[in-house]
Amino acid sequence: MPSKDVTLLPAEVEEDSQKVLLESYRSSSRLNGMRADGLQAESAHLRHQISLIHRSLSWRVTQPLRAVRSLSLGRLPSGRPLRELPERLSALWDEGGVKAIGRAVEKRFPVRERLKKNVRPSSKHSGKLSSPGASRAVVSEVSSKPEFSVAVYTDRLDKTAVTLPPRILIIAEVSIRQCAKYRVWQKRDLLERLGWTVQVVDWRDVNVAMSALQLCTQVIFYRVPGFDDVMKLVREAHRLRLEPRWEVDDLIFDAEEYLQNGNISSLPRSEQDLLMSGVLLFKRCMLACGQGIASTRALAQAMRDAGLKHVDVVENALDRETLEIAASLPPRGEAVDERVWVSYGSGTNTHDEDFRQAEAGLIAALDEEPRLCLRIIGQLRLSKEFDRFGDRVERLTELSYRDYLAALAQTDIAIAPLEPTLFNDCKSNIKFLEAAIVRVAAICSPRDAFLAVMRHEENGLLAVTRGEWKSCFLKLARDKDLRDRLAVQAWQDVTERYAPESMAFTQGKALFGLPVAPERKALRVLMTNVYYAPRSFGGATIVVEELALRLRKSGVEVGMLTSRPHLDGRLSGNIRYVANGTDVLAAMIPDGNDVIGSMDNPHMAGQFADWLDAYQPDVVHVHAAQGLGTAMLRVCQERGVPYVLTLHDAWWLCDRQFMVRGDGRYCFQTTIDQQVCQMCVPHARHLKDRWFLMHQALSEAALLISPSEAHRQLYLANGVEPERIVVNRNGFRWPERPRTPRIPGSPVRFGFVGGTEAVKGYPQLKKCMESLDRSDWELVLVDNKLNLGFSSIHARDWSVKGHLEIVPAFSQNGLDDFYDQIDVLLFPSQWKESYGLTVREALSRDVWVVTTAPGGQSEDVVDGVNGTYLPIDARAETLAAAVEAILDQPGKFDGYVNPFKDRLATYEAQTEELLGFLEMVAKRKNKN
């Protein structure tokens, strides 16, 4: 609220209200994003469980029984009414006769495929395809295992990875309130006082912890048991070269010594067994980490004895909360009846045996000194001998920490009796610290941590035997001046040694040092692309990998944000790795990401924000945002980091991404009309918001990049200012050797690399080739899904007279081998492409290109000179006419050379031009 002497003008009040409203919307968005992430994760888990059930032997064996049961109830196995079967069969018959019905049955009841195939060596082993048969189709389908490798995700982080800003992650047990206070939140405050950035994650949130590991420079596992998922986190910490530390404040990893604690025997057998199993898990995690942090010197030695080579000590101490509470407590007034209160605080029900160390001496003192009284704070089973003292014994339970300190401050003597075991020698002296900070004299057992700070009869009293405890009680009960003197000295000692400032610059600094920001000399660029090595899928990914490699060779520091697949045996959080010298953070895109989620993904925005803050780039280059979403661009805007957009496809303008209608035909809009779009996608209620979101992202970009002039013109027609969008033509991998000469007289060899997507012209291609009433041709189809582990093109679906071969997608190193196999590249794309990488690869290797025009795909093709133009008309007959014309002049390709290869772009030229753009944007930012 403003102070009374400040008057806010109406405009200022309105502005403040808008800011508050904006923050409210942001909070709501984040909350709903969390909810959506949770639902996505739950849905993915259920789908995975269902998949396991459906793949199980029992499910397959009982499938016929379920089918019979469905039919007996008048339903098809799919659940649809049985009466619909004749209509469905009729539709399939009209679609493709017996073959169509057979495929439908096979899809519903899959069996092992038994087809006779003429299998020949794949393209990577042969530069020539064998001749087809004269009278019928000869079909070859080359099988291939996916080349995708997970090694890059599991290899130890390369030392070339950029040094991130100092950040400490604490993966902790936070449910034990008192332990978390002294070992987690106090540690966080201590480190932040030294200047560190600190993140705390509950060890049960393993996926969150997995992601946080990727961006920290040090990690501490506090009181974490070695369950399997936790061990994955520890292994990940080692992979990231973080040298993890395991921290603890109790001897919970040594079963033999744990059992020496008399308090354990008071627990039910089931709880004892649970504790003992926990001991083994704690030790497992501790040894896996390899080094540790202890709260006491005795505990540190026990950790060394258990197998750790290096253990440091950071004691429990005072924190801001404790000091503020103590300072706010009123001074204790004089007791009316001069009673002297002894207090004992027990946090759990496992301190009965400890209290017995002082019990006999206390009872004797209570008998001898009627002014002595006892206040128990917390859980404790008292001996019946205390019953005779009536109201001189008081019990307080369920107190907050503030109320606990207040109750302690209203007593005269605090006690900390501990059983003489190694387990208790490892305990901290926190009870003495709490008594001292509220100026109450203390009597303690001489355990190791207490001896580190206590001096008998100077700042407290130490007692072991019954007689010593009785003597200490009576001495303090009868000498108020002694109580006050001990309390004052204890307060001075603990505030000097255990105050936050002292702890930070003695014990904290000695162990963690001061954070030092890494030096930066070169331009630092953070790129984003939905795929990246080892998932080198699609032309945009190939381009961005080559750009990143060349930018790095130019002295630029390059980071990458991308997506990653689900990996068996790995947690679902982010993974950081180095691929081709690029520092990569890969985040999982939720399964089933819908059209809105792929456009505006709050989850990915959060991962991007963390990576952006850690990587601290001068400029962000968004190369392909599809799937990653535009929400990350708002993060750039909020952080004041300039971003450059490369405009692939028409995703920024069209909800269908390629401006192709549902019927597969190009919509031919130039200036986009939202009413036309709404008719194209009538049930999409989000189109208006999508348009606003995309245009806001485009308008806030520091620079827009188009891979072709044709694509640039599309954006100019939709309101982008000419000076804000430039052309940066994609390079490609040029041939590394001369082309293998074509054998004169051999059949014309066609190639198609567009997959099964309708926008790439696959349906037109299939109809075209099946319509050819001749066999003097060969066609190589690239199934780009094979490298992802499944097939999308099946030979049995084709009925052709020529020769067909299906091969997996080739790597960049296999370009020359692939194009050696073909004379003509078929590129019947059904929209105005933003570029067309394969067209340029073919042209540089003297391969004729049949392509639709206009669009970026045809800019380097000269009709009738190095290729053939087709209209974008979605007609198979148009393509068939061009193919027939080519087949009628097979000798044309004997010794053919493209005369315009010098016009083609290179990666070197593209990178040099891109670097100039990025440097310009970064300099502009620095000036501002």
Secondary structure, DSSP 4 states (H G I P E B T S, - for coil): ---TT----HHHHHHHHHHHHHHHHHHHHHHHHHHHHHHHHHHHHHHHHHHHHHHSHHHHHTHHHHHHHHHHTTB-TTSSBGGGHHHHHHHHHHHHHHHHHHHHHHHHS-------------TTT-SSPPPPPSSS-EEEE---------HHHHSPPPTTSPPPPPEEEEEE--SSHHHHIIIIIHHHHHHHHTT-EEEEEETT-HHHHHHHHTT-SEEEEES----HHHHHHHHHHHHTT---EEEESS--S-HHHHHT-TTGGGS-HHHHHHHHHHHHHHHHHHHHH-EEEESSHHHHHHHHHHT-SEEEE------HHHHHHHHHSPPPPPPTT--EEEEEEESSS--HHHHHHHHHHHHHHHHH-TTEEEEEEE-----GGGGGGGGGEEEE-S--HHHHHHHHHT-SEEEE---SSHHHHTS--HHHHHHHHTT-EEEE---HHHHTT--BTTTBEE--SHHHHHHHHHHHHT-HHHHHHHHHHHHHHHHHHHSHHHHIIIIIHHHH----PPP--S-EEEEEES--TT---SHHHHHHHHHHHHHHHTT-EEEEEEEE---TTS-SS-EEEEETTEEEEEEEPPTT--HHHHHS-HHHHHHHHHHHHHH--SEEEEEE-TTT-SHHHHHHHHHT--EEEE--TTTTT-TTSS-B-TTS-B---SS--HHHHHHHSTT-TTHHHHHHHHHHHHHT-SEEEESSHHHHHHHHTTT--GGGEEE--------SSPPPPPPTTSPEEEEE-STT-GGGTHHHHHHHHHH-----EEEEEEETTGGGTS-S--GGG---SSEEEEEEPPPGGGHHHHHHT-SEEEE--SS--S--HHHHHHHHTT-EEEEESSSGGGTT--BTTTEEEE-S---HHHHHHHHHHHHT-GGGGTT---TTGGGS--HHHHHHHHHHHHHHHHHHHHH-
